[in-house]
Amino acid sequence: MTSFDTSPQLNVWRALLALGVVFVMLATTGWTAVRTHPGTTPLQASRTAWERGQIAGHRLPDPGSSPALLSRFFASLSAQQRSRLAHRYPLAVGNMNGAPVQLRYQANRIALDQQRKVEHARMHDNRLSPLGQQDAGRLMHRYEALLQKGRDFLAFDPDGSGRIAEVFGNLDKARRISVVVPGVDTDLLTFQRTSRPYSAPVGMATSLYAAERAASPTTRTAVIAWADYTSPDGLGVDAATATRAREGAVRLNALVRALPGRSPVQLYCHSYGSVLCGVAAHSLPSRVSDIAVAGSPGMRAQTAAGLHTSARVWAMRDAGDWIQDVPHVEVGGLGHGADPVSRAFGARLLSARGADGHAGYFAPGTDSVRNFAEIGVGAYHAVDCAAQDDACSAGLSGAGSARRA
């Protein structure tokens, strides 16, 4: 049985210890431990080229225009004209909210192949150190894996450590859309893993998609592995503040607002990803029906009501998850606030039986991923609530009531 309450005195000591560690880090590394990339990035260059471009003698619209305007623009073009734009400006089109989904897939495959060729050349560039050539080789092989047949990418940016988002299922025809929001140390090289695959965004999303199809084979679902934000590097200063979460929240909000159709959207936010989801919650459109967090250090709110969202808020934590030892406080911008699995927070508490620690929530066969899947297909009556949470099933639609573990 998972215990969600700890001694107040123990929490105070944990808070003091954690803040002491953070202040030592600040003294030795400074307030800014951010990844900076001077100069024009490939994505910026592609957008600049787009801004100067034309199609059929007409200037192209501002790439930052509303998704609705851009959608109308692309709808006015022929298939050949759309494909021409994808080939001319692949990064711009591949990351353009409002561009047709299939066109973004096409553009991002072109951009990925271009970057593969860049890294292949760098592998043999004698101006690079052996370590630099080795890093280029790792990236080149990652691009080769991403370019395998049948993979669809809704976003791709090679700058820095990279950002990317992959879609599983038919996004255009989905009746329900799930978005997996991962935590720290997420980039192109960690987007998928051979070892511990379900701790990486691709493994999380594929496991969730399989569980949703098992839960309701007739429900058309799509799952997005969303690593399209710059996550903190490790458990340093960036992970203790909301800077990266605020930047990511803007991008998440833009993604959700540009998704095709009007299908309900469910967010599954792991670890630092839950901080991002908490920051984004108040600005997300009403089509976001559920926000489920796992292994959360906090959501930058004291209560679920304080998130100011119409979405149902769910939370879970495995008994062996080390995140329970992180002080759930916020002092001077450090820390992320109240514990989402505390009774006082007011989230609906889900069973995480079988998750086996911080990185196991999406592993096949666990209560945690099955609960996520039931939410994903709208079968709220089938979720397993945490044993001590009487409010979990309150007000849920559908036949029957949620089960209690």
ABEGO torsion letter per residue (X at the ends): XBBABBBAAAAAAAAAAAAAAAAAAAAAAEABBBBBBBEBBAAAAAAAAAAABBBGGBBBBBAABBAAAAAAAAAABBAAAAAAAAAABAAAAAABBGBBAAAAAAAAAAAAAAAAAAAAAAAABAABBAAAAAAAAAAAAAAAAAABBGBBBABBBABEAEBBBBBBEBAAABABBBBBBBBBGBBAAAABBABGAAABAAAAAAAAAAAAAAABAABBBBBBBBAABBBBBEABAAAABAAAAAAAAAAAAAAAAABBEABBBBBBBBEAAAAAAAAAAAABBAABABBBBBGBAEAGBABAAAAGBABBBBBBBBAABAAAABBBBBBGGBEAEBBAABAAAGBBBBBABGAGEAAAAABBGBAAAAAAAAAAAGBAAABBBBAABAAAABGBBEBEBBBBX
